Amino acid sequence: MRTVQKRNRGFTLIELLVVIAIVAVLVAILLPAVQKAREAANRTRCQNQVRQMVLALHNYHDSHSVLPPGAIYTQFAGNVTPTGMRVRDPREPFLPSQILGLHGTSWMFQILPYIEQDNLYQLWRVDYNVFGNSELLFDNGTNLIWRQLGYAPAQADIPMFYCPSRRSRIENSGKFSHNRYLDTEAPTKLSTGIKGGGNDYAACAGSGVVFNRQLRAVIDLTPEQLTFYQSQLRTPANNFNQLSNNIGALAVNSASSLTDIKDGTSQTILIGEAERFESLLIPNQRTADQVANDGWAWGGAATMFSTLEGPNKKLYWGSAGSSHGELCIVGLADGSARTVSKDISLQIWQNLGNISSGIPVPNF
């Protein structure tokens, strides 16, 4: 009698290809869903960070009865004729000579004690400008704490200052290599270069022209200039931030109180996401206006923006911008944080940027 032997049978080539195809289809279906869920989580985290920074601004206000200035500058430059345009000296933060009186710091430095960064705040040398507080070799204290840490205070990476959809630390190579850092602007380079201290958020300085685009200097008109331009027909070139209906809560050397916000705290932006142009991967395809400044301690172009132009337009470093696609997150003076579409009405966006235009803002 012949025995029938059972034969072990493996996968055929066709069956294997079918399995691979099914797996590929499942991956194609699930991957976008996973990425979408990850971005939703990052956006929620970013929104929470903005809310925490607005809360820190409120706590600062409780302590000082005013909001912190968007930036502190002591030196002037530019044209001082009655019809000219005076600016704050853009070199003040990065001059390597540590002269008493130089400052150039931002609102982000001012809120450090209110975001559980008081130890870092105490490390800051108040007689140094931002460059001085970025240079490790300038540590001449008794305990040389900067050298023990391995970095100067302005180069500390603060997680709250980074959008989780964008990055978790400073990256001065790759997609952020086009940014302008304090080290690239200073006439004397830092001994360590820039190793940390980036930022993805900025204060809303108002709804007018805040910067001289070529110098990247904050415009600070003299009283005579202010009177002259207040009498002129406003154009895109002379619609300065100091003119009535353009003034924001966190401008250069400002001292705004919450009671100064006449338009309503729920209708006024304090901070928002800063434009960094990380999606523009090829440097030589950018214009000069598509190169951002970077650094939380550096007051001015790195840490302030205007609502004169819409968010997420990817056109100008002095505007708001995000890594959340069509949406940009802003923090309002009432303590809330919310998303704004890139398609928001420009008039509404501009009215959100100033504190007393007297124009009600509809739902946005």
Steps between C-alpha positions, in 0.01 A plus 500: 500500500640837399505776764402847401758748621379849597707762333588832677394781279651854518387832355503532129651808343155631406374459856806684634448787259135524602597521869759771425243695301247480785761618751596788272136606468455485877813711554382751240167526681635512855810721455310822418268429792799457734662818367173687537461381859861597578452848356175543693685411821786737415256780420325449834835507680603815310173667593555408866850654486361823358238504776773451764701790358193725504445397863864593569435843346201541731710400801766751394223760478381410850854558631583818307157647410607502134575242234868452415639698206521310174870596498728729697730734307701799620685607183367686195603504135359619171358826369380749761371773267132590555401307186751217551478166674698446818568141602639324802860394440476137378860439612421549868430129575807364322780753551784303664618792716326468835418863572269578788166602357485267199200271514308365198306238694153366427172445684587128514792581729268704722254212559762238595416518874134437416557181298709319764827628355601726790836321538584591141380856558735530799795390283452802271757778525290818498808707412543301177293516184372186323838430341670521838252253643563268204879486535628225732841665535340808657417298812718660765286435805632341818370151423524514120152347482464562127811292435378228734175484303686511169295787355424867560141580605381642166588167337276292725243292312162556669248231393201736534652734241496233225192394306485116513385487138812688394796392718611420854831687503697749299614368162744727319538251219262338254158661470587776750848579370369810322398666829692805615645445846664743739834337416461558127422870555767583758831649377680262738389138494409313817767258616255208498278617217124471552416168665159581648249768585258493206135604506182435304276763660494880484317794656247702305642852480194640320339524159727750327851510354724390790838449329727659247520195273856555381654573842259271689490781755193592705360835387471752784380835363585827672204711621551731199500206259192357665315830460607522135393148402176525698403782262590308182286269292590151617670272249650151541841668540413758767223326697729484803426302811508805730219674314154495657300179447822301437652475848541151643533376857866389477702754301857621546544662845124477556335502841141408417247413765208265444279802563657662191342229284186692407391261226445217747739235624321228301561701182869582541798276418792497744715228344496262207710258302802647325578447132808284444455392131606141570291380206716701258779246475713652226679814628562656161128496424424736790482876494671710767158530669481120529793464738402502868687611810520245781566521875271544804723754680549719191245782514367625170482314170541158667227547760245753370252507212231721350152414374544741207525195273305177540619186682663203328551684173873402493598839363651710780705425811312767698167317473349208690545147365475142617569136421131407527405527135211744456482585872700734722467509880469831685467592867242765586513752782209329680729203571371273224683342206334410173564416137462748217468406134741637242186614315383728781383841379801732492295779660401273791860378537630856511237604754600207722858630501438839660358598837278799427379532143142527624380254236312194632637167378232250389534128561820369343 
